[in-house]
Amino acid sequence: MNFTLTTERLQLRPCNADDLTFLYALWTSDRIRYFLFDDRIISQEETRSFIKASLNSFEQHDYGLWLVHHQEQCIGFAGFLHTEAAPTLIYGMHPDFWGQGYATEAARAVLNDGLSTLNLLKVNADVDELNIASVRVLQKLGMKQVDRAIVNDRGLLYFST
């Protein structure tokens, strides 16, 4: 199966072991890790395990994490984490590319593929309440807020299709 996704401006391909350096740098940058890992600096080994889990997920479920490219440059990631309840949509762009609609475009490509090609019945997402830009992305995608909780002393909003 071809797992490549294409939009008007972006190309998305599954991440692989060769992407360790890029993902580790992105995920440990202070502006990304603040919302993605509750400001915790993850190790290279944790990054490697996320990549391995994504590769396994593509083998088992036909989805995982895609790297997002714009004009031959890797600018972020988007994809699904596998959970028993429903796949969880995640995404993030390098701060140099914030505010240009890339997160919405990439997340929409992944979500549309999951719902139309893979026939997923439901997709979930969660986002820090203070991450207004990501809340807006989920709203633009048509996802609805279904719950709110306090996790690790932070407000967390839950969305679903």
Backbone torsions as a table, in degrees:
resi	resn	phi	psi	omega
1	MET	NA	139.5	177.4
2	ASN	-87.4	118.3	-176.5
3	PHE	-98.3	7.6	179.7
4	THR	-75.6	136.9	176.5
5	LEU	-120.2	144.4	-179.2
6	THR	-133.2	138.4	174.2
7	THR	-121.3	-173.7	179.6
8	GLU	-58.3	-39.6	-176.1
9	ARG	-115.3	-11.4	-168.6
10	LEU	-125.2	154.1	170.0
11	GLN	-124.2	132.2	-179.7
12	LEU	-119.8	133.3	176.5
13	ARG	-136.5	150.6	179.7
14	PRO	-57.9	141.0	176.3
15	CYS	-72.5	156.1	178.6
16	ASN	-145.1	-179.7	-174.5
17	ALA	-57.9	-29.2	179.5
18	ASP	-68.4	-12.3	-176.9
19	ASP	-93.0	5.2	-176.5
20	LEU	-54.9	-48.3	-176.1
21	THR	-61.4	-46.7	-179.6
22	PHE	-63.0	-50.3	-176.7
23	LEU	-64.7	-40.6	179.1
24	TYR	-62.0	-44.7	179.0
25	ALA	-63.2	-42.9	-179.7
26	LEU	-65.8	-49.6	-174.6
27	TRP	-71.3	-18.4	178.1
28	THR	-101.2	-2.3	176.1
29	SER	-67.9	142.4	-171.9
30	ASP	-59.7	-34.3	-176.4
31	ARG	-77.4	-23.2	178.2
32	ILE	-89.3	-48.7	-174.3
33	ARG	-65.3	-22.7	-178.4
34	TYR	-55.7	-44.1	-179.8
35	PHE	-97.6	-29.2	-174.3
36	LEU	-79.1	-40.6	-176.7
37	PHE	-125.1	29.1	-179.7
38	ASP	51.7	37.7	176.7
39	ASP	70.3	17.2	177.8
40	ARG	-91.0	135.4	175.8
41	ILE	-84.4	114.6	179.8
42	ILE	-81.8	161.7	179.7
43	SER	-88.0	164.9	174.3
44	GLN	-62.1	-34.5	179.2
45	GLU	-65.2	-38.8	175.7
46	GLU	-63.9	-41.5	177.2
47	THR	-60.7	-45.0	178.9
48	ARG	-59.9	-39.3	-179.1
49	SER	-69.6	-33.8	174.8
50	PHE	-63.9	-41.4	178.9
51	ILE	-64.4	-45.3	179.3
52	LYS	-62.1	-42.7	178.0
53	ALA	-61.6	-38.3	178.3
54	SER	-65.3	-44.7	178.2
55	LEU	-60.1	-43.1	177.4
56	ASN	-63.5	-38.9	179.9
57	SER	-65.0	-40.7	176.0
58	PHE	-61.0	-40.2	179.1
59	GLU	-65.3	-40.2	-174.1
60	GLN	-91.1	-32.3	-171.0
61	HIS	-126.8	-2.0	-178.2
62	ASP	66.9	21.3	173.2
63	TYR	-149.3	161.7	179.6
64	GLY	-178.0	-137.7	178.8
65	LEU	-105.5	129.1	175.0
66	TRP	-103.5	144.4	169.0
67	LEU	-90.4	139.6	-175.7
68	VAL	-101.9	124.6	179.5
69	HIS	-116.9	141.0	174.5
70	HIS	-131.8	121.1	-179.3
71	GLN	49.5	52.3	176.6
72	GLU	70.6	1.3	-179.1
73	GLN	-108.8	132.8	176.9
74	CYS	-76.8	123.4	-174.7
75	ILE	-119.6	-7.1	-179.2
76	GLY	172.3	-160.1	-178.6
77	PHE	-145.7	158.2	173.4
78	ALA	-156.9	151.6	178.3
79	GLY	166.3	-165.2	-179.5
80	PHE	-121.8	138.8	166.5
81	LEU	-98.1	137.5	-179.9
82	HIS	-80.7	129.4	170.4
83	THR	-134.7	161.2	-178.9
84	GLU	-64.7	-37.2	-176.9
85	ALA	-68.7	-51.5	-179.3
86	ALA	-174.6	155.0	176.1
87	PRO	-58.1	145.9	179.1
88	THR	-108.5	122.5	179.5
89	LEU	-76.3	130.4	174.3
90	ILE	-134.7	157.0	179.7
91	TYR	-166.2	159.0	175.4
92	GLY	-170.6	140.7	179.0
93	MET	-117.0	150.1	173.2
94	HIS	-58.4	138.2	-177.2
95	PRO	-53.6	-28.0	177.9
96	ASP	-63.3	-15.2	-176.2
97	PHE	-115.8	12.6	177.1
98	TRP	-69.6	152.0	173.4
99	GLY	76.9	13.1	-178.4
100	GLN	-116.2	6.9	177.7
101	GLY	83.4	5.1	-178.0
102	TYR	-68.0	-39.3	179.7
103	ALA	-62.5	-44.3	179.0
104	THR	-63.6	-44.1	-178.2
105	GLU	-64.1	-43.9	-179.9
106	ALA	-69.0	-45.1	-180.0
107	ALA	-63.9	-38.1	178.1
108	ARG	-64.0	-40.7	178.5
109	ALA	-61.2	-44.8	180.0
110	VAL	-66.5	-46.7	-178.9
111	LEU	-62.9	-45.8	179.1
112	ASN	-61.6	-40.6	177.7
113	ASP	-62.3	-44.1	180.0
114	GLY	-63.4	-43.5	-176.8
115	LEU	-77.2	-40.4	-174.4
116	SER	-93.2	-44.2	-177.7
117	THR	-82.0	-46.0	-177.4
118	LEU	-88.7	-7.7	179.5
119	ASN	56.5	38.7	175.2
120	LEU	-65.8	137.5	-178.8
121	LEU	-80.5	-26.6	-175.0
122	LYS	-156.1	145.3	173.6
123	VAL	-132.5	135.8	178.1
124	ASN	-109.5	164.4	172.7
125	ALA	-154.6	152.2	171.9
126	ASP	-135.6	150.4	-174.4
127	VAL	-150.1	143.1	173.7
128	ASP	-60.4	134.5	-177.8
129	GLU	-57.2	-33.3	-179.0
130	LEU	-78.3	-9.6	180.0
131	ASN	-86.2	72.9	-173.8
132	ILE	-57.6	-39.5	-179.0
133	ALA	-61.8	-42.7	179.9
134	SER	-72.0	-33.5	174.4
135	VAL	-60.1	-44.0	179.9
136	ARG	-64.2	-37.6	177.3
137	VAL	-58.9	-49.1	-178.9
138	LEU	-62.7	-38.2	177.7
139	GLN	-66.2	-41.0	178.0
140	LYS	-62.5	-30.7	179.1
141	LEU	-77.2	-6.6	-179.5
142	GLY	85.7	10.2	177.4
143	MET	-78.1	148.9	-176.6
144	LYS	-111.9	138.5	175.4
145	GLN	-69.6	128.9	-177.1
146	VAL	-117.4	-11.7	-178.5
147	ASP	-167.3	168.2	175.3
148	ARG	-145.4	142.6	178.4
149	ALA	-148.7	165.3	172.2
150	ILE	-104.9	119.2	-179.6
151	VAL	-128.6	125.4	-177.2
152	ASN	52.4	43.4	178.3
153	ASP	64.6	20.1	179.1
154	ARG	-125.7	143.8	173.3
155	GLY	-71.3	129.8	179.9
156	LEU	-123.5	127.8	179.0
157	LEU	-102.7	137.4	-180.0
158	TYR	-110.4	133.4	-179.6
159	PHE	-123.2	158.3	176.9
160	SER	-150.9	156.7	175.9
161	THR	-77.7	NA	NA
